[in-house]
């Protein structure tokens, strides 16, 4: 048999919980329409510009997600980041002596195809 006193106490506790959270700021956002403001230290999509091909980024990458191709003269012609391997640790960005790698605030990197998870950049002729 149901104890009416215990049921009433549980009902009051539940209503107090509802009223406690009723006037608090909402935690969730309506994602596709509203996007969160990101911190300056956010580590998102990797981009490169002005790489000289020193190889430091490739050495410090713990997951081996970075690859580049050099031409006959030792200049980097193309750069590839493999997002299937990348753990977004930021080591490549922090240890690059020429500040050629940066991580931008773009975080919508999901894809239905594995081929789309390789970011390739052609090096500009300087």
One Martini backbone bead per residue (centre of mass of N, CA, C, O) as a GRO file, in nm:
protein
  126
    1UNK     BB    1   0.099   0.035   0.019
    2UNK     BB    2   0.056   0.367  -0.001
    3UNK     BB    3   0.218   0.638   0.134
    4UNK     BB    4   0.094   0.955   0.165
    5UNK     BB    5   0.327   1.106   0.303
    6UNK     BB    6   0.563   1.016   0.119
    7UNK     BB    7   0.433   1.117  -0.146
    8UNK     BB    8   0.416   1.418  -0.063
    9UNK     BB    9   0.718   1.464  -0.019
   10UNK     BB   10   0.808   1.389  -0.308
   11UNK     BB   11   0.639   1.608  -0.449
   12UNK     BB   12   0.765   1.854  -0.308
   13UNK     BB   13   1.059   1.799  -0.395
   14UNK     BB   14   1.003   1.817  -0.699
   15UNK     BB   15   0.890   2.110  -0.701
   16UNK     BB   16   1.144   2.245  -0.581
   17UNK     BB   17   1.332   2.169  -0.814
   18UNK     BB   18   1.179   2.319  -1.033
   19UNK     BB   19   1.189   2.607  -0.897
   20UNK     BB   20   1.500   2.625  -0.877
   21UNK     BB   21   1.536   2.605  -1.212
   22UNK     BB   22   1.345   2.826  -1.336
   23UNK     BB   23   1.548   3.100  -1.274
   24UNK     BB   24   1.774   2.998  -1.431
   25UNK     BB   25   2.013   2.972  -1.645
   26UNK     BB   26   2.065   2.848  -1.938
   27UNK     BB   27   2.268   2.592  -2.080
   28UNK     BB   28   2.142   2.554  -2.342
   29UNK     BB   29   2.139   2.548  -2.698
   30UNK     BB   30   2.024   2.633  -3.018
   31UNK     BB   31   2.249   2.531  -3.225
   32UNK     BB   32   2.212   2.612  -3.529
   33UNK     BB   33   2.122   2.909  -3.453
   34UNK     BB   34   2.302   2.895  -3.190
   35UNK     BB   35   2.629   2.998  -3.094
   36UNK     BB   36   2.904   2.970  -2.928
   37UNK     BB   37   3.132   3.146  -2.755
   38UNK     BB   38   3.467   3.150  -2.798
   39UNK     BB   39   3.767   3.106  -2.700
   40UNK     BB   40   4.093   3.200  -2.772
   41UNK     BB   41   4.200   2.888  -2.691
   42UNK     BB   42   4.077   2.747  -2.916
   43UNK     BB   43   4.094   2.418  -3.081
   44UNK     BB   44   4.069   2.379  -3.415
   45UNK     BB   45   4.125   2.434  -3.713
   46UNK     BB   46   4.380   2.372  -3.938
   47UNK     BB   47   4.631   2.607  -4.047
   48UNK     BB   48   4.846   2.726  -4.322
   49UNK     BB   49   5.133   2.966  -4.350
   50UNK     BB   50   5.460   2.982  -4.442
   51UNK     BB   51   5.613   2.726  -4.485
   52UNK     BB   52   5.961   2.587  -4.462
   53UNK     BB   53   6.020   2.277  -4.368
   54UNK     BB   54   6.152   2.188  -4.078
   55UNK     BB   55   5.966   1.952  -3.905
   56UNK     BB   56   5.858   2.005  -3.613
   57UNK     BB   57   5.557   1.928  -3.630
   58UNK     BB   58   5.606   1.628  -3.703
   59UNK     BB   59   5.769   1.558  -3.440
   60UNK     BB   60   5.542   1.665  -3.215
   61UNK     BB   61   5.334   1.473  -3.321
   62UNK     BB   62   5.168   1.213  -3.152
   63UNK     BB   63   4.980   1.100  -3.418
   64UNK     BB   64   5.074   1.160  -3.718
   65UNK     BB   65   4.892   1.402  -3.889
   66UNK     BB   66   5.148   1.509  -4.046
   67UNK     BB   67   5.205   1.627  -4.388
   68UNK     BB   68   5.462   1.680  -4.645
   69UNK     BB   69   5.574   1.836  -4.953
   70UNK     BB   70   5.869   1.847  -5.139
   71UNK     BB   71   6.077   1.980  -5.343
   72UNK     BB   72   6.390   2.000  -5.496
   73UNK     BB   73   6.449   2.277  -5.309
   74UNK     BB   74   6.289   2.233  -5.013
   75UNK     BB   75   6.005   2.319  -5.065
   76UNK     BB   76   5.686   2.353  -4.977
   77UNK     BB   77   5.384   2.247  -5.154
   78UNK     BB   78   5.233   2.056  -4.936
   79UNK     BB   79   4.966   2.014  -4.690
   80UNK     BB   80   4.868   1.765  -4.427
   81UNK     BB   81   4.571   1.697  -4.236
   82UNK     BB   82   4.468   1.432  -4.018
   83UNK     BB   83   4.162   1.404  -3.849
   84UNK     BB   84   4.169   1.100  -3.765
   85UNK     BB   85   4.439   1.156  -3.580
   86UNK     BB   86   4.379   1.409  -3.452
   87UNK     BB   87   4.387   1.569  -3.104
   88UNK     BB   88   4.415   1.881  -3.061
   89UNK     BB   89   4.682   1.981  -2.891
   90UNK     BB   90   4.891   2.211  -3.039
   91UNK     BB   91   5.196   2.150  -3.090
   92UNK     BB   92   5.240   2.256  -3.378
   93UNK     BB   93   5.182   2.554  -3.303
   94UNK     BB   94   5.378   2.602  -3.054
   95UNK     BB   95   5.658   2.481  -3.210
   96UNK     BB   96   5.655   2.682  -3.432
   97UNK     BB   97   5.904   2.908  -3.536
   98UNK     BB   98   5.703   3.064  -3.773
   99UNK     BB   99   5.392   3.066  -3.735
  100UNK     BB  100   5.236   2.870  -3.965
  101UNK     BB  101   5.042   2.757  -3.744
  102UNK     BB  102   4.685   2.738  -3.694
  103UNK     BB  103   4.389   2.774  -3.480
  104UNK     BB  104   4.068   2.792  -3.540
  105UNK     BB  105   3.708   2.846  -3.467
  106UNK     BB  106   3.654   2.586  -3.626
  107UNK     BB  107   3.424   2.293  -3.539
  108UNK     BB  108   3.274   2.188  -3.808
  109UNK     BB  109   3.421   1.867  -3.904
  110UNK     BB  110   3.213   1.688  -3.993
  111UNK     BB  111   3.170   1.365  -4.170
  112UNK     BB  112   3.078   1.103  -4.406
  113UNK     BB  113   3.376   1.120  -4.512
  114UNK     BB  114   3.711   1.037  -4.495
  115UNK     BB  115   3.826   1.229  -4.716
  116UNK     BB  116   3.734   1.501  -4.561
  117UNK     BB  117   3.962   1.454  -4.314
  118UNK     BB  118   4.160   1.591  -4.524
  119UNK     BB  119   4.378   1.862  -4.504
  120UNK     BB  120   4.464   2.057  -4.786
  121UNK     BB  121   4.761   2.253  -4.868
  122UNK     BB  122   4.881   2.496  -5.070
  123UNK     BB  123   5.172   2.640  -5.145
  124UNK     BB  124   5.287   2.944  -5.179
  125UNK     BB  125   5.460   3.150  -5.374
  126UNK     BB  126   5.750   3.361  -5.263
   0.00000   0.00000   0.00000
